[in-house]
Amino acid sequence: MAVGESTVRRRALGDPDVRLMLEVGEGNAAAFEELMLRYQVRLLNVITHIVGSRDQAEDLVQEVFLRVFRARKTYKPGAKFSTWLFTIANNVCANAIRTLARRHEVKLDARASGPMGANPLEAIVMVSSGQIPARQIDKLETREVVRLAVESLGHRQRVAVLLSKFEGMGYDEIAEVMEMSPQAVKSLLFRARANLRDVLTPYLNHGTRPISQQAK
């Protein structure tokens, strides 16, 4: 459905990133640089945990911004800019994962440097919605285990969890990004929380580490 001029104006006034993107469409290179500065770290963080490799994630972030730039003339603010951007990112990641799967080249990045925030284990335990007795572990081990826990999820559950907890998106926004209904997203996150609880409980109780789907 076409977006009317009044709707474009209203969304541009309410979302500074929409204003920047509209300026990109008018040839403002500085506006594009500003959008990259605002989103490149956020994209890198999320994409790293989707694909399991920071090096690959860096390439995919560049692909996302290339697609954004190519769309500058046809862009219409039918949603929040961040929702539109992460829709592109999700599609780019899905394409990359399918390509790697076809080539049988899916690899696990062994580094334990996933950017999950200041207290990633707490964040993931919150996602799991369970009272899990935590044992004492150091920060490096925490990052590695959280990375493995997230990567133990299937692709769709992983994307939904990352968008929910690290981008703060609600059901409606995640539904737009993933092209699902809000109810389907709610069910997806419910299953993801249950799966995270299942993989984290053995580790927190007995030290048994999760197994990444990307290592299988």
C-alpha positions in Angstrom: 0.0 0.0 0.0 1.4 3.4 -0.9 2.4 5.7 1.9 0.8 9.2 1.6 2.7 12.4 1.8 1.2 13.3 5.1 2.1 10.0 6.6 5.7 10.4 5.4 5.8 13.9 7.0 4.4 12.6 10.3 6.9 9.7 10.5 9.8 12.0 9.5 8.9 14.3 12.3 8.6 11.5 14.9 11.7 9.5 13.9 15.0 11.4 13.4 16.4 8.3 11.6 13.6 8.5 9.1 14.5 12.2 8.5 18.1 11.2 7.9 17.1 8.5 5.4 14.9 10.8 3.5 17.9 13.2 3.3 20.0 10.3 2.0 17.5 10.0 -0.8 18.0 13.7 -1.6 21.8 13.1 -2.0 23.0 14.1 1.5 26.1 11.9 2.0 26.6 13.2 5.6 23.2 11.9 6.5 24.2 8.4 5.3 27.4 8.6 7.3 25.4 9.5 10.4 23.0 6.6 10.0 26.1 4.3 9.7 27.5 5.7 12.9 24.2 5.2 14.7 23.7 1.6 13.6 26.9 -0.1 12.6 27.8 -1.3 16.1 24.2 -2.4 16.8 24.0 -4.3 13.5 27.4 -5.9 14.1 26.4 -7.1 17.6 23.2 -8.7 16.4 24.5 -10.2 13.2 27.6 -11.6 14.9 25.3 -13.7 17.1 23.1 -14.7 14.2 25.8 -16.0 12.0 28.4 -17.0 14.7 31.3 -15.2 13.1 32.4 -11.6 13.6 34.4 -11.6 10.4 31.4 -12.7 8.4 29.2 -10.3 10.3 31.4 -7.3 9.4 31.0 -8.2 5.7 27.2 -8.6 6.1 26.9 -5.2 7.9 28.5 -3.7 4.8 26.0 -5.6 2.6 23.1 -4.2 4.7 24.3 -0.6 4.3 24.9 -1.2 0.6 21.3 -2.3 0.3 20.2 0.8 2.3 22.1 3.1 0.0 20.7 1.4 -3.1 17.1 1.8 -1.7 17.6 5.6 -1.0 15.5 6.8 -4.0 12.6 4.4 -3.4 12.6 4.5 0.4 9.2 5.2 2.0 8.9 5.3 5.8 6.2 2.6 6.2 7.7 1.7 9.6 10.2 2.9 12.1 13.6 3.2 10.4 15.2 0.6 12.8 12.5 -1.9 11.9 13.1 -1.4 8.2 16.8 -1.6 8.7 16.7 -4.9 10.7 14.3 -6.3 8.2 17.0 -5.9 5.6 19.6 -7.3 8.0 17.5 -10.4 8.7 17.1 -11.0 5.0 20.8 -10.6 4.4 21.6 -13.0 7.2 19.1 -15.6 6.0 20.6 -15.4 2.5 24.1 -15.8 3.9 23.2 -18.8 6.0 21.4 -20.5 3.2 24.4 -20.0 0.9 26.8 -21.4 3.5 24.5 -24.3 4.2 24.4 -25.2 0.5 28.2 -25.1 0.3 28.5 -27.1 3.6 30.8 -24.5 4.9 29.0 -23.4 8.1 31.7 -22.8 10.7 31.7 -21.8 14.3 33.8 -18.8 15.4 35.8 -20.0 18.4 36.4 -16.6 19.9 34.6 -15.7 23.1 34.1 -12.1 22.4 30.4 -11.8 21.6 29.2 -8.2 22.4 26.1 -9.1 24.5 26.2 -6.2 26.9 27.6 -5.7 30.4 25.9 -8.7 32.0 25.0 -11.1 29.2 24.3 -14.1 31.4 21.7 -12.1 33.4 20.1 -11.0 30.2 19.8 -14.5 28.8 18.5 -15.9 32.1 15.9 -13.2 32.0 14.9 -14.4 28.5 14.6 -17.9 29.8 12.1 -16.8 32.5 13.2 -19.5 34.9 14.7 -19.4 38.4 18.1 -21.0 37.7 20.7 -21.4 40.5 23.8 -19.7 39.2 27.3 -20.8 40.0 30.3 -18.5 40.1 31.9 -18.1 36.6 34.2 -15.5 35.2 33.3 -13.0 32.5 35.1 -14.7 29.6 33.4 -18.0 30.4 30.1 -16.2 30.7 30.4 -14.7 27.3 31.3 -18.0 25.7 28.5 -19.9 27.3 25.9 -17.2 26.4 27.2 -17.2 22.8 26.8 -21.0 22.7 23.4 -20.8 24.4 22.1 -18.3 21.8 23.7 -20.3 19.0 22.0 -23.5 20.3 18.7 -22.0 19.1 17.4 -22.4 15.6 17.9 -19.4 13.3 14.4 -17.9 13.7 14.3 -18.3 17.5 17.8 -16.7 17.7 16.8 -13.7 15.6 13.7 -13.2 17.7 15.6 -13.3 21.0 18.3 -10.9 19.8 15.7 -8.4 18.5 13.7 -8.7 21.7 16.4 -8.4 24.3 19.2 -6.5 22.6 17.2 -4.2 20.3 14.2 -3.9 22.7 11.7 -4.6 19.9 8.1 -5.7 20.8 6.1 -8.4 19.2 4.7 -6.1 16.4 8.2 -4.8 15.4 9.7 -8.3 15.4 6.7 -9.5 13.4 7.5 -6.9 10.7 11.2 -7.7 10.6 10.6 -11.5 10.4 7.4 -11.3 8.3 5.3 -13.2 10.8 2.2 -12.4 12.8 2.7 -10.9 16.3 1.1 -14.1 17.8 3.5 -16.3 15.9 6.4 -14.2 17.3 5.0 -14.5 20.8 4.9 -18.3 20.4 8.4 -18.3 18.9 9.8 -16.4 21.8 8.0 -18.7 24.3 9.7 -21.7 22.7 13.1 -19.9 22.6 12.9 -19.1 26.3 12.1 -22.7 27.1 15.0 -23.9 25.0 17.4 -21.4 26.6 16.3 -22.6 30.0 16.9 -26.2 29.0 20.4 -25.5 27.7 21.5 -23.1 30.5 20.2 -25.2 33.5 22.7 -28.1 33.0 25.6 -25.6 32.6 24.7 -23.5 35.7 24.1 -26.6 37.8 26.8 -28.9 36.5 29.1 -27.0 34.1 27.7 -28.8 31.0 28.2 -26.4 28.1 25.5 -25.7 25.4 26.1 -27.0 21.9 25.9 -24.5 19.1 23.6 -25.4 16.2 26.3 -23.8 14.0 28.8 -26.5 15.1 26.6 -29.4 14.0 
